[in-house]
Amino acid sequence: MRVSREQAALNRERVIEHASHLFRQHGFDGIGVADLMKSAGLTHGGFYGHFPSKEALAALTCEHAFAQAQARWSRLLADAGGDPLPALIEHYVSPRHRDDPGHGCALSSLGAEAHRRSPAVRRAFQHGLSGLLDLLTRAVRGRSAAARRRKALATLAGMVGAVVLARAVEDRALSDEILAATAEALVS
């Protein structure tokens, strides 16, 4: 049974949305094509009608995840008023973000895997990181554009690192301590 072009486009977007969540939840290699398609309510056989490879889908899902993150960060920064950095740090370096990698930032969910992926995935990561870094650079204070960028880079690295470490440990108290100590250090 053939589907319309409109339905095919909707199906493709549904696969990208579900794969974006599942890759962040389980890692690029932690979920197969059959399970990705099943999650989207489609058959495994239809995958290659939409994407040339799983790696191509991975790049698209990274673009999708970073676009979502940029929109979320933009809203947070706009709603925070005069000093938006603490609001962004509180949002990112939080138990809620730690506990929901599938809906969280691709940097903390997939960043450690990205260097092993194709150039297309790495480009998507670099582009996404650059967009988030630009938003963060506008939120930090500093005497010059170069000083704000350095502070934004260090802040972003601290935020991502804190979430990665907080997810890596089994001891919940230590995990919470990592988040709290990092948030406190980044805000001061």
Backbone bond lengths (Angstrom), bond angles and torsions (degrees), N, CA, C in turn:
res aa  C-N    CA-C-N  psi(-1)  N-CA   C-N-CA  omega(-1)  CA-C   N-CA-C  phi
1 M - - - 1.443 - - 1.529 109.45 -
2 R 1.305 115.51 124.87 1.462 120.63 -179.83 1.529 109.80 -84.07
3 V 1.323 114.23 145.65 1.455 119.23 176.76 1.523 108.31 -108.98
4 S 1.306 116.20 155.32 1.456 120.45 179.22 1.532 109.72 -67.83
5 R 1.304 115.34 163.05 1.473 120.09 176.92 1.522 110.69 -60.74
6 E 1.325 115.22 -38.69 1.463 119.63 179.55 1.523 110.69 -63.34
7 Q 1.345 116.04 -44.01 1.464 119.75 179.66 1.531 110.58 -67.21
8 A 1.338 116.35 -38.74 1.471 119.79 177.96 1.529 110.50 -61.57
9 A 1.339 116.72 -40.45 1.466 120.16 179.09 1.533 110.44 -66.62
10 L 1.325 116.88 -40.85 1.467 120.07 176.77 1.526 111.15 -63.79
11 N 1.330 116.99 -41.51 1.469 120.98 178.08 1.522 110.61 -61.37
12 R 1.318 116.41 -43.26 1.466 121.26 -179.93 1.527 110.01 -61.20
13 E 1.316 116.98 -46.61 1.465 120.72 178.80 1.522 111.40 -63.14
14 R 1.324 116.72 -36.73 1.467 120.14 178.64 1.527 110.24 -65.01
15 V 1.318 117.28 -40.41 1.468 120.52 177.87 1.526 109.85 -63.90
16 I 1.326 117.57 -44.41 1.471 121.03 179.55 1.527 110.08 -60.55
17 E 1.319 117.40 -44.27 1.469 121.53 179.93 1.528 110.96 -61.68
18 H 1.321 116.93 -48.81 1.466 120.07 -178.66 1.532 111.11 -67.26
19 A 1.321 116.96 -42.06 1.462 120.37 179.87 1.525 111.26 -64.88
20 S 1.319 117.01 -37.20 1.460 120.40 178.16 1.526 110.25 -58.76
21 H 1.308 115.83 -45.86 1.463 120.66 177.82 1.528 110.95 -65.04
22 L 1.318 117.39 -47.87 1.469 120.91 -174.82 1.523 112.41 -68.97
23 F 1.327 117.98 -38.00 1.464 119.38 176.49 1.528 110.36 -63.42
24 R 1.328 117.36 -42.91 1.466 119.29 179.07 1.526 110.93 -66.79
25 Q 1.314 117.18 -32.33 1.466 121.13 -179.86 1.528 112.22 -75.11
26 H 1.347 116.69 -42.88 1.469 121.08 -169.96 1.525 114.54 -115.93
27 G 1.313 118.20 -7.60 1.457 120.97 -175.11 1.523 110.42 91.06
28 F 1.323 115.40 162.25 1.464 119.94 -178.35 1.528 111.84 -61.50
29 D 1.315 116.58 -39.44 1.461 120.05 -177.39 1.522 112.84 -95.16
30 G 1.313 117.73 0.44 1.453 121.24 -177.26 1.518 114.28 -87.67
31 I 1.314 116.70 0.92 1.465 121.11 -179.96 1.523 108.22 -145.35
32 G 1.323 116.36 136.64 1.454 121.04 -178.67 1.519 112.40 -96.17
33 V 1.311 114.90 169.00 1.459 121.97 -179.17 1.521 111.18 -59.15
34 A 1.313 117.97 -42.80 1.469 120.55 -178.54 1.524 110.91 -60.21
35 D 1.333 117.25 -43.48 1.461 120.30 179.87 1.531 112.24 -71.57
36 L 1.329 116.84 -33.69 1.465 120.07 175.24 1.525 110.52 -61.06
37 M 1.328 115.25 -47.85 1.464 119.99 -178.73 1.526 111.06 -67.16
38 K 1.318 117.25 -40.12 1.458 120.74 178.84 1.528 110.35 -61.29
39 S 1.325 116.82 -41.67 1.457 121.50 178.70 1.530 111.66 -59.06
40 A 1.329 115.69 -34.99 1.461 121.09 179.98 1.530 111.84 -85.06
41 G 1.324 116.69 -0.71 1.461 120.41 179.39 1.512 113.46 78.30
42 L 1.321 116.80 25.38 1.458 121.85 -178.43 1.520 110.04 -124.41
43 T 1.314 116.30 167.52 1.459 120.56 -178.90 1.526 110.84 -87.43
44 H 1.321 114.55 151.59 1.452 121.86 178.43 1.523 110.78 -57.25
45 G 1.319 116.42 -38.26 1.465 121.23 -176.94 1.521 114.01 -61.88
46 G 1.323 117.33 -24.25 1.455 120.02 -178.73 1.518 114.81 -82.14
47 F 1.320 117.18 -6.88 1.468 120.57 -174.48 1.528 111.99 -56.18
48 Y 1.334 116.25 -51.06 1.468 119.52 -173.16 1.523 113.28 -74.87
49 G 1.327 117.10 -6.97 1.451 119.78 169.87 1.529 111.45 -76.69
50 H 1.315 115.65 -19.65 1.468 121.17 -179.30 1.522 113.34 -104.25
51 F 1.333 117.35 -33.53 1.463 121.72 -172.16 1.525 109.66 -138.29
52 P 1.326 117.58 141.73 1.469 119.15 178.57 1.530 113.51 -71.93
53 S 1.335 116.83 -23.72 1.463 120.32 -177.95 1.527 109.80 -164.57
54 K 1.311 115.74 165.61 1.464 120.23 174.79 1.529 109.96 -64.77
55 E 1.303 117.37 -33.90 1.464 121.35 179.61 1.532 110.85 -66.17
56 A 1.333 116.82 -37.76 1.468 120.24 176.15 1.526 109.84 -64.34
57 L 1.330 116.20 -41.19 1.466 119.77 176.01 1.528 110.23 -62.91
58 A 1.312 117.94 -40.22 1.467 121.42 179.29 1.531 110.67 -58.32
59 A 1.324 117.34 -43.06 1.464 120.42 178.78 1.527 110.52 -63.50
60 L 1.316 117.28 -44.02 1.471 120.89 178.86 1.516 111.85 -63.95
61 T 1.323 116.52 -38.19 1.465 118.67 -179.81 1.525 111.25 -69.27
62 C 1.319 116.84 -33.04 1.469 119.49 175.76 1.530 110.03 -65.57
63 E 1.326 116.82 -44.23 1.464 119.91 176.91 1.524 110.25 -57.71
64 H 1.317 115.91 -43.84 1.466 121.81 -179.94 1.534 110.77 -62.92
65 A 1.314 117.14 -47.92 1.469 120.95 -178.54 1.522 111.24 -63.22
66 F 1.320 117.14 -41.45 1.465 119.46 -179.99 1.528 111.44 -69.73
67 A 1.317 118.07 -35.64 1.468 120.51 176.10 1.531 109.88 -62.20
68 Q 1.323 116.66 -42.22 1.468 120.25 176.60 1.529 110.65 -62.27
69 A 1.325 116.61 -44.20 1.472 120.58 -179.17 1.527 110.72 -63.68
70 Q 1.317 117.48 -42.44 1.461 120.06 179.60 1.525 111.15 -63.00
71 A 1.315 117.22 -40.51 1.466 120.61 177.95 1.527 110.36 -64.48
72 R 1.331 116.07 -42.93 1.473 120.98 179.63 1.529 110.17 -64.24
73 W 1.331 117.31 -45.76 1.461 120.65 179.60 1.527 110.74 -63.60
74 S 1.313 117.42 -41.06 1.468 120.63 179.28 1.523 110.82 -60.05
75 R 1.324 117.18 -43.78 1.465 121.20 177.94 1.528 110.73 -63.36
76 L 1.330 115.83 -45.97 1.472 119.73 179.46 1.522 111.41 -58.74
77 L 1.309 116.10 -46.31 1.459 120.61 -177.75 1.523 111.12 -66.79
78 A 1.329 117.03 -39.14 1.464 120.66 179.26 1.525 111.53 -67.25
79 D 1.317 116.23 -38.75 1.467 120.75 -177.63 1.524 113.29 -77.67
80 A 1.332 117.17 -17.29 1.467 120.62 -172.53 1.521 113.75 -80.71
81 G 1.310 117.54 -18.55 1.467 118.74 178.01 1.517 113.72 84.64
82 G 1.343 115.53 -142.60 1.463 122.96 -170.29 1.513 116.87 -63.27
83 D 1.312 119.06 -35.10 1.468 121.71 -178.73 1.531 108.09 -127.95
84 P 1.335 117.30 82.55 1.459 120.37 -171.52 1.529 115.65 -78.57
85 L 1.322 117.73 -15.78 1.464 119.66 -175.55 1.526 113.32 -57.93
86 P 1.324 120.31 -47.67 1.469 119.18 179.50 1.535 113.34 -57.54
87 A 1.325 117.54 -37.29 1.468 120.37 179.67 1.523 110.98 -65.17
88 L 1.318 116.61 -40.68 1.459 120.13 179.58 1.526 110.94 -67.91
89 I 1.312 116.86 -42.89 1.465 120.81 178.76 1.526 110.17 -63.45
90 E 1.323 116.73 -44.62 1.461 120.74 179.65 1.535 111.11 -60.65
91 H 1.311 116.80 -38.63 1.462 121.36 178.59 1.534 110.87 -67.18
92 Y 1.307 116.43 -45.70 1.472 121.03 -172.61 1.521 111.76 -78.11
93 V 1.304 116.84 -48.21 1.468 122.18 -175.50 1.526 107.48 -91.13
94 S 1.322 114.60 70.59 1.464 119.66 -172.62 1.530 111.10 -139.36
95 P 1.327 116.33 155.27 1.467 119.56 174.56 1.538 112.17 -58.63
96 R 1.317 116.67 -36.81 1.477 119.46 -179.99 1.525 110.96 -60.61
97 H 1.331 117.12 -45.34 1.465 120.84 178.81 1.532 110.49 -67.45
98 R 1.297 116.09 -43.38 1.470 120.71 177.77 1.525 111.12 -55.81
99 D 1.325 116.60 -43.10 1.465 121.55 -171.70 1.519 114.26 -83.95
100 D 1.319 118.59 -4.00 1.465 120.90 -178.26 1.528 111.19 -133.90
101 P 1.334 117.23 64.79 1.465 118.55 -177.08 1.525 113.40 -61.65
102 G 1.312 117.66 -29.04 1.460 120.31 -178.84 1.512 114.11 -63.90
103 H 1.323 116.83 -25.00 1.461 120.89 177.71 1.526 111.47 -111.73
104 G 1.316 116.53 5.89 1.458 120.91 -176.76 1.514 112.83 -92.58
105 C 1.292 114.48 -165.16 1.462 122.76 -176.32 1.530 110.91 -74.77
106 A 1.319 115.48 135.65 1.466 120.92 178.28 1.528 111.55 -64.63
107 L 1.319 118.03 -27.25 1.464 119.58 179.21 1.519 110.95 -60.75
108 S 1.323 116.93 -46.77 1.465 119.34 -177.80 1.522 112.61 -82.77
109 S 1.328 117.91 -22.21 1.467 120.45 179.58 1.521 112.76 -86.40
110 L 1.313 116.93 -38.06 1.467 120.58 -171.13 1.523 114.11 -124.95
111 G 1.324 116.99 -2.58 1.461 120.05 -175.84 1.513 114.18 -57.05
112 A 1.326 117.26 -39.39 1.470 120.20 -178.96 1.523 111.88 -69.33
113 E 1.320 117.84 -19.79 1.464 121.65 179.81 1.527 112.44 -94.29
114 A 1.301 117.53 -21.67 1.465 121.29 -169.97 1.525 113.31 -59.11
115 H 1.317 117.53 -34.84 1.472 118.89 -176.90 1.527 112.60 -67.19
116 R 1.312 118.01 -15.23 1.463 121.70 178.76 1.528 112.55 -94.57
117 R 1.310 117.44 0.42 1.451 121.26 -174.07 1.524 110.82 -96.17
118 S 1.313 115.41 -179.87 1.464 122.72 -178.02 1.531 111.00 -67.44
119 P 1.328 115.90 162.44 1.467 118.60 175.21 1.537 112.49 -56.38
120 A 1.318 118.37 -34.00 1.475 120.38 179.64 1.527 111.23 -64.24
121 V 1.312 117.40 -41.31 1.465 120.57 178.20 1.532 109.23 -67.84
122 R 1.303 116.50 -42.73 1.472 119.62 -179.86 1.521 111.29 -64.75
123 R 1.328 117.64 -37.38 1.469 120.55 175.57 1.529 110.49 -63.87
124 A 1.326 116.28 -42.83 1.475 119.85 178.48 1.525 110.12 -61.27
125 F 1.327 116.62 -40.78 1.467 120.25 177.56 1.521 110.97 -64.01
126 Q 1.316 116.35 -46.70 1.461 119.59 -178.83 1.521 110.73 -62.46
127 H 1.314 117.46 -43.53 1.463 121.19 179.23 1.538 110.05 -63.09
128 G 1.325 116.50 -44.65 1.463 120.53 179.17 1.512 112.22 -64.67
129 L 1.322 116.73 -43.96 1.460 120.84 177.14 1.519 110.37 -60.39
130 S 1.321 116.75 -43.02 1.469 120.43 -179.74 1.524 111.73 -61.63
131 G 1.328 116.86 -40.33 1.462 120.06 178.25 1.514 112.12 -63.80
132 L 1.334 116.48 -44.29 1.465 119.97 178.03 1.521 110.90 -66.62
133 L 1.309 116.14 -39.26 1.460 120.30 178.84 1.530 111.09 -63.22
134 D 1.324 117.58 -39.33 1.467 120.53 177.61 1.530 110.55 -61.68
135 L 1.320 116.53 -43.85 1.469 119.82 178.03 1.522 110.87 -62.45
136 L 1.316 116.36 -44.35 1.456 120.95 -179.00 1.524 111.37 -66.19
137 T 1.323 116.89 -37.25 1.465 120.81 179.51 1.527 110.65 -61.97
138 R 1.317 116.68 -35.84 1.469 119.78 177.56 1.532 111.88 -71.72
139 A 1.338 116.71 -21.04 1.473 120.46 -176.90 1.521 113.58 -90.00
140 V 1.327 118.05 -20.71 1.463 119.83 -177.90 1.526 110.56 -89.56
141 R 1.309 113.96 160.39 1.465 119.82 177.93 1.518 109.05 -101.22
142 G 1.314 114.77 150.62 1.456 120.54 177.57 1.512 110.39 -179.44
143 R 1.316 115.47 161.35 1.468 120.41 -176.41 1.515 112.84 -73.38
144 S 1.320 116.82 -26.41 1.466 119.66 -177.02 1.530 109.07 -142.60
145 A 1.312 115.10 167.99 1.467 119.79 177.65 1.525 110.25 -61.34
146 A 1.328 116.45 -39.07 1.467 119.82 179.62 1.530 111.09 -65.58
147 A 1.321 117.03 -40.39 1.472 120.66 179.09 1.524 110.70 -66.86
148 R 1.330 117.20 -40.20 1.467 120.04 177.99 1.528 110.72 -64.86
149 R 1.314 117.04 -40.44 1.471 119.97 179.26 1.525 110.94 -64.46
150 R 1.337 118.08 -43.99 1.466 120.75 177.91 1.528 110.92 -60.10
151 K 1.326 115.60 -44.13 1.466 119.32 179.13 1.524 110.45 -65.08
152 A 1.318 117.58 -40.04 1.466 121.06 178.72 1.528 110.87 -63.99
153 L 1.330 117.35 -42.14 1.469 120.29 177.97 1.528 110.99 -61.28
154 A 1.314 116.53 -46.46 1.465 120.15 -179.90 1.525 111.11 -65.88
155 T 1.308 117.11 -38.79 1.460 121.03 178.97 1.517 110.72 -65.52
156 L 1.327 116.78 -45.79 1.465 120.26 179.23 1.526 110.92 -62.34
157 A 1.320 117.23 -43.79 1.465 120.39 177.97 1.525 110.94 -61.12
158 G 1.314 117.43 -40.74 1.455 121.06 178.06 1.518 112.28 -65.66
159 M 1.323 116.65 -42.27 1.462 120.96 179.47 1.525 111.10 -62.52
160 V 1.328 115.96 -50.31 1.466 120.83 -178.59 1.522 109.96 -64.35
161 G 1.316 116.82 -46.34 1.459 120.56 -179.63 1.511 112.54 -60.10
162 A 1.314 117.15 -39.77 1.467 120.47 179.67 1.523 111.06 -62.91
163 V 1.324 117.09 -43.43 1.466 119.76 -179.39 1.529 110.40 -68.25
164 V 1.325 117.13 -40.82 1.470 120.14 178.08 1.527 110.17 -60.27
165 L 1.320 117.32 -48.76 1.466 120.49 -179.61 1.524 111.64 -65.79
166 A 1.321 117.31 -40.53 1.467 120.81 -179.73 1.526 111.25 -63.42
167 R 1.328 117.03 -32.22 1.466 120.82 176.99 1.525 111.44 -77.91
168 A 1.311 117.29 -25.20 1.463 121.04 -172.99 1.520 114.01 -78.95
169 V 1.320 116.84 -24.77 1.466 118.97 -175.72 1.519 110.77 -93.50
170 E 1.324 115.10 149.27 1.461 120.98 179.67 1.527 112.11 -83.26
171 D 1.306 117.31 -32.33 1.462 123.36 -176.92 1.529 109.64 -72.57
172 R 1.330 117.03 110.36 1.472 122.25 -176.96 1.521 111.52 -61.50
173 A 1.327 117.36 -37.61 1.467 119.89 179.81 1.530 110.28 -64.16
174 L 1.319 117.78 -42.72 1.461 121.08 177.52 1.529 110.12 -65.02
175 S 1.316 116.56 -42.15 1.459 120.95 178.18 1.527 111.03 -58.06
176 D 1.319 116.24 -47.63 1.464 120.59 177.94 1.522 111.31 -62.36
177 E 1.327 116.01 -38.38 1.462 120.67 179.47 1.531 111.11 -63.85
178 I 1.323 116.56 -41.18 1.473 120.88 177.62 1.522 109.89 -59.03
179 L 1.323 116.03 -47.61 1.475 120.13 -179.35 1.530 110.93 -62.28
180 A 1.326 116.99 -49.28 1.464 120.87 -176.31 1.531 111.38 -64.10
181 A 1.314 117.18 -45.32 1.462 119.94 -178.28 1.533 111.10 -64.80
182 T 1.332 116.70 -40.52 1.453 119.56 179.70 1.519 111.39 -67.40
183 A 1.322 117.04 -45.39 1.466 120.11 178.72 1.531 110.54 -58.22
184 E 1.326 116.14 -44.87 1.462 120.39 179.94 1.537 110.91 -61.96
185 A 1.324 117.03 -44.15 1.469 120.49 -178.72 1.523 112.00 -67.11
186 L 1.327 116.54 -37.43 1.471 119.68 -177.93 1.517 113.02 -73.80
187 V 1.313 116.59 -31.00 1.470 119.94 -179.11 1.522 111.08 -77.09
188 S 1.330 116.68 -30.89 1.484 118.72 -176.22 1.505 112.77 -78.41
